[in-house]
């Protein structure tokens, strides 16, 4: 199997490329630029420097079984509406056109569970109705809709992946995803000896490690369904709240690194937790589940702290 990955220098893209290489999958890593640390980690990959919005990208000649498209607007870029929409919509359009030109029959797009809303409540299956409440969610939603339209008239099987709250140690510490929980807790703990919550921390989140993101994606690649277009949630088996993740981090600092960390809570809002569940129908039909136990979460927190230290 040979897979092309756009955004291969990014948080998910680099981790996914590394995981696939370890599964003896050939990887074509595509990005505008590559950090030295990422290139060293992905030393067995084929590297292509190309911007997905450029003519050079559209003119690439690729021979592979699938493309995993991750070059879309993150939460930071999405704050600039024009820039975010341009990358998410036209970058996705160009990626699909490249697949059509090169006869690449499988296309996986990384969206986000935020197309379902920012504070989830209830049960969400793969076909859940969207509720756009942020520019970040909007940017991924318009890409999803374009992919759905494209799939109706082209012989390319398109999968939209909606991951939950991703966390975990980066392939290279220069990849700037320190705003994510608990990555930000680890960084503040190392640098200041504190973990600061601007809310009560009672918000529930479905945390999914980079490792499980990779496992779930690899499973989807190996059990491709017959539909030309479908949505696949990637989520763990349960949710935990933000304050619990802060306490896990504090405990790891104490027991593993012999460092006392103070948790600072600056608000009592929200006063109650939101309750929700994300079901991964596309994976569950093959009895495949992504588990995130307390032990697994703490092991990942150790890796994050070690990356900083």
C-alpha positions as CSV (number, residue, x, y, z in Angstrom):
1,X,0.0,0.0,0.0
2,X,1.2,3.5,-0.8
3,X,-0.4,6.6,0.7
4,X,0.1,10.3,0.0
5,X,-0.4,12.7,3.0
6,X,-0.9,16.4,2.6
7,X,0.0,18.5,5.7
8,X,2.6,15.8,6.6
9,X,4.6,18.3,8.6
10,X,1.7,19.0,10.9
11,X,0.5,17.6,14.2
12,X,-1.7,14.8,12.9
13,X,0.0,14.4,9.5
14,X,3.5,13.7,10.8
15,X,2.2,11.3,13.4
16,X,0.1,9.4,10.9
17,X,3.0,9.3,8.4
18,X,5.3,7.8,11.1
19,X,2.6,5.3,12.1
20,X,2.0,4.1,8.5
21,X,5.7,3.7,7.9
22,X,5.9,1.4,10.9
23,X,3.1,-0.7,9.3
24,X,5.3,-1.1,6.2
25,X,3.1,1.3,4.2
26,X,4.9,3.5,1.6
27,X,4.4,7.2,2.4
28,X,4.5,10.3,0.2
29,X,4.8,13.2,2.6
30,X,3.6,16.5,1.1
31,X,4.0,19.9,2.8
32,X,5.1,23.4,2.0
33,X,8.1,23.0,4.4
34,X,9.4,20.3,6.7
35,X,11.0,20.7,10.1
36,X,14.3,18.9,10.4
37,X,12.9,16.8,13.3
38,X,10.0,15.6,11.2
39,X,12.2,14.7,8.2
40,X,14.5,12.7,10.5
41,X,11.5,10.9,12.0
42,X,10.1,10.1,8.6
43,X,13.4,9.3,7.0
44,X,11.9,6.4,5.0
45,X,9.2,8.5,3.4
46,X,9.3,10.3,0.0
47,X,9.2,14.1,0.6
48,X,7.5,16.6,-1.7
49,X,7.6,20.3,-0.9
50,X,4.4,21.8,-2.4
51,X,1.7,24.2,-1.3
52,X,-1.8,22.6,-1.9
53,X,-2.9,26.0,-3.4
54,X,-0.2,26.1,-6.0
55,X,0.1,25.1,-9.6
56,X,3.1,22.9,-8.7
57,X,0.8,20.8,-6.5
58,X,-1.8,20.4,-9.2
59,X,0.9,19.3,-11.6
60,X,2.3,16.6,-9.4
61,X,2.5,13.0,-10.8
62,X,1.6,10.6,-8.0
63,X,1.2,6.9,-8.0
64,X,-0.5,5.7,-4.8
65,X,-3.6,3.9,-3.5
66,X,-5.0,6.8,-1.4
67,X,-4.6,10.4,-0.3
68,X,-5.1,11.5,3.3
69,X,-5.8,15.2,3.1
70,X,-4.8,17.2,6.3
71,X,-3.8,20.5,4.8
72,X,-6.8,22.5,6.0
73,X,-7.2,25.5,8.3
74,X,-6.5,24.8,12.0
75,X,-8.1,26.7,14.9
76,X,-5.5,29.4,14.7
77,X,-5.7,30.1,11.0
78,X,-9.5,29.9,11.1
79,X,-9.5,33.2,13.0
80,X,-8.7,34.8,9.7
81,X,-11.9,34.1,7.8
82,X,-10.6,34.6,4.2
83,X,-7.4,32.7,4.8
84,X,-9.2,29.8,6.5
85,X,-11.9,29.4,3.9
86,X,-9.4,29.7,1.0
87,X,-7.2,26.9,2.4
88,X,-10.0,24.6,3.5
89,X,-12.2,24.9,0.4
90,X,-9.8,25.5,-2.5
91,X,-7.0,23.3,-0.9
92,X,-9.5,20.4,-0.7
93,X,-10.7,21.1,-4.3
94,X,-7.2,21.0,-5.6
95,X,-6.4,17.8,-3.7
96,X,-9.4,16.1,-5.2
97,X,-8.5,17.3,-8.7
98,X,-5.0,15.9,-8.2
99,X,-6.5,12.6,-7.2
100,X,-8.7,12.6,-10.3
101,X,-5.8,13.5,-12.6
102,X,-3.6,10.7,-11.1
103,X,-6.3,8.1,-10.8
104,X,-6.1,7.9,-7.0
105,X,-9.3,6.1,-6.1
106,X,-9.4,6.7,-2.3
107,X,-9.5,10.1,-0.6
108,X,-9.7,10.6,3.2
109,X,-10.3,14.1,4.6
110,X,-9.6,15.0,8.2
111,X,-12.5,17.2,9.4
112,X,-13.4,17.8,13.1
113,X,-16.1,16.9,15.6
114,X,-16.6,20.6,15.9
115,X,-18.8,20.6,12.9
116,X,-21.3,19.1,15.4
117,X,-21.0,22.0,17.8
118,X,-18.6,23.4,20.4
119,X,-20.3,22.0,23.5
120,X,-21.7,18.6,22.6
121,X,-24.8,17.1,24.3
122,X,-26.5,13.9,23.5
123,X,-25.5,11.0,21.2
124,X,-23.7,11.6,17.9
125,X,-23.4,8.9,15.3
126,X,-21.6,9.1,11.9
127,X,-24.6,10.7,10.2
128,X,-25.3,13.3,13.0
129,X,-26.7,16.6,11.8
130,X,-24.1,19.4,11.8
131,X,-24.4,22.5,14.1
132,X,-21.8,25.1,13.0
133,X,-20.8,27.4,15.9
134,X,-17.2,28.4,15.0
135,X,-15.2,29.4,12.0
136,X,-13.0,26.4,12.6
137,X,-16.1,24.1,12.3
138,X,-17.3,26.1,9.3
139,X,-14.1,25.7,7.4
140,X,-14.2,22.0,7.7
141,X,-18.0,21.8,7.0
142,X,-17.6,23.6,3.6
143,X,-14.8,21.2,2.7
144,X,-17.0,18.3,3.7
145,X,-19.8,19.6,1.5
146,X,-17.5,20.0,-1.5
147,X,-16.2,16.5,-1.1
148,X,-19.8,15.2,-0.9
149,X,-20.6,17.0,-4.1
150,X,-17.4,15.9,-5.9
151,X,-18.1,12.2,-5.0
152,X,-21.4,12.2,-6.8
153,X,-19.8,12.7,-10.2
154,X,-16.4,11.2,-9.9
155,X,-15.1,7.6,-9.3
156,X,-13.3,8.4,-6.1
157,X,-14.2,6.9,-2.8
158,X,-14.3,9.8,-0.3
159,X,-14.3,9.4,3.5
160,X,-14.7,12.3,5.8
161,X,-13.1,11.6,9.2
162,X,-14.4,13.5,12.2
163,X,-11.9,13.1,15.1
164,X,-12.7,14.1,18.7
165,X,-10.4,16.1,20.9
166,X,-6.9,15.0,19.8
167,X,-4.0,15.1,22.3
168,X,-0.5,13.6,22.6
169,X,3.2,14.2,22.1
170,X,4.2,15.7,18.7
171,X,6.6,14.0,16.4
172,X,8.7,17.1,16.7
173,X,8.4,19.7,19.5
174,X,8.6,22.5,17.0
175,X,5.1,21.5,15.8
176,X,3.0,24.2,17.5
177,X,0.0,22.4,19.0
178,X,0.6,23.5,22.6
179,X,-2.8,25.1,22.8
180,X,-4.5,21.6,23.1
181,X,-5.5,20.0,26.4
182,X,-3.5,18.5,28.1
183,X,-0.5,19.6,26.0
184,X,-0.9,23.1,27.3
185,X,-1.1,21.8,30.9
186,X,2.2,20.0,30.5
187,X,3.9,23.0,29.0
188,X,2.7,25.4,31.7
189,X,3.6,22.8,34.4
190,X,7.1,22.6,33.1
191,X,7.6,26.3,32.6
192,X,5.7,27.8,35.6
193,X,4.8,25.0,38.0
194,X,1.1,25.7,37.5
195,X,-1.9,24.5,35.5
196,X,-4.4,27.4,34.9
197,X,-8.0,26.8,34.0
198,X,-10.0,29.9,32.8
199,X,-13.2,27.9,33.4
200,X,-14.5,25.5,36.1
201,X,-13.1,22.6,34.0
202,X,-16.4,20.7,34.2
203,X,-16.7,20.6,30.5
204,X,-16.7,17.0,29.2
205,X,-14.5,16.2,26.2
206,X,-13.8,13.0,24.3
207,X,-10.1,12.8,24.3
208,X,-8.4,10.7,21.6
209,X,-4.6,10.2,21.5
210,X,-2.6,10.6,18.3
211,X,-1.8,6.9,18.5
212,X,-5.5,6.0,18.5
213,X,-6.1,8.5,15.7
214,X,-3.5,6.6,13.7
215,X,-4.9,3.2,14.6
216,X,-8.5,4.3,13.6
217,X,-7.4,5.8,10.3
218,X,-5.4,2.7,9.4
219,X,-8.4,0.5,10.1
220,X,-10.5,2.7,7.8
221,X,-8.0,2.3,5.1
222,X,-8.1,-1.5,5.5
223,X,-11.9,-1.9,5.6
224,X,-13.0,0.6,2.9
225,X,-16.8,0.4,2.4
226,X,-18.6,0.5,-0.9
227,X,-20.2,3.9,-0.7
228,X,-18.6,6.7,-2.7
229,X,-19.0,9.1,0.3
230,X,-19.4,8.5,4.0
231,X,-18.5,10.1,7.3
232,X,-16.6,8.2,10.0
233,X,-16.4,9.5,13.5
234,X,-13.1,8.8,15.4
235,X,-13.7,8.9,19.1
236,X,-12.7,7.1,22.3
237,X,-14.9,4.9,24.4
238,X,-15.7,7.5,27.0
239,X,-15.5,11.2,27.9
240,X,-13.8,13.0,30.8
241,X,-13.9,16.5,32.0
242,X,-11.1,19.2,31.7
243,X,-10.5,19.3,35.5
244,X,-9.9,15.6,35.6
245,X,-7.4,15.9,32.8
246,X,-5.6,18.6,34.8
247,X,-5.6,16.4,37.9
248,X,-4.1,13.5,35.8
249,X,-1.4,15.9,34.7
250,X,-0.7,17.1,38.2
251,X,-0.4,13.4,39.4
252,X,2.0,12.5,36.6
253,X,4.2,15.5,37.5
254,X,4.2,14.4,41.2
255,X,4.7,10.6,40.8
256,X,7.0,10.5,37.7
257,X,8.9,13.8,37.8
258,X,8.7,14.6,41.6
259,X,7.3,18.0,40.9
260,X,4.4,19.6,42.7
261,X,2.0,21.5,40.4
262,X,-0.7,23.9,41.5
263,X,-4.0,23.8,39.6
264,X,-5.5,27.3,39.4
265,X,-9.3,27.5,38.7
266,X,-10.3,31.0,37.7
267,X,-14.1,30.5,37.2
268,X,-17.0,28.5,38.5
269,X,-18.6,28.4,35.1
270,X,-19.9,26.1,33.7
271,X,-21.5,24.8,36.9
272,X,-22.6,21.5,35.5
273,X,-21.0,19.1,33.0
274,X,-22.3,18.5,29.4
275,X,-23.0,14.8,28.7
276,X,-22.5,13.3,25.3
277,X,-21.3,10.2,23.4
278,X,-19.8,9.9,20.0
279,X,-20.4,6.6,18.2
280,X,-18.0,5.4,15.5
281,X,-20.4,3.4,13.3
282,X,-17.9,2.8,10.5
283,X,-15.4,1.2,13.0
284,X,-17.9,-0.5,15.3
285,X,-19.4,-2.6,12.4
286,X,-16.0,-4.4,12.4
287,X,-15.9,-4.6,16.2
288,X,-13.1,-2.1,16.3
289,X,-13.0,0.3,19.3
290,X,-10.6,3.0,20.4
291,X,-10.0,2.8,24.1
292,X,-8.6,5.6,26.3
293,X,-8.0,4.4,29.8
294,X,-6.6,6.5,32.7
295,X,-3.4,4.6,32.5
296,X,-3.1,5.2,28.7
297,X,-3.8,8.9,29.2
298,X,-1.1,9.2,31.9
299,X,1.4,7.4,29.7
300,X,0.8,9.9,26.9
301,X,1.1,12.8,29.4
302,X,4.5,11.5,30.4
303,X,5.6,11.5,26.7
304,X,4.4,15.1,26.3
305,X,6.3,16.3,29.4
306,X,9.5,14.4,28.2
307,X,9.2,16.2,24.9
308,X,9.3,19.6,26.6
309,X,12.0,18.7,29.0
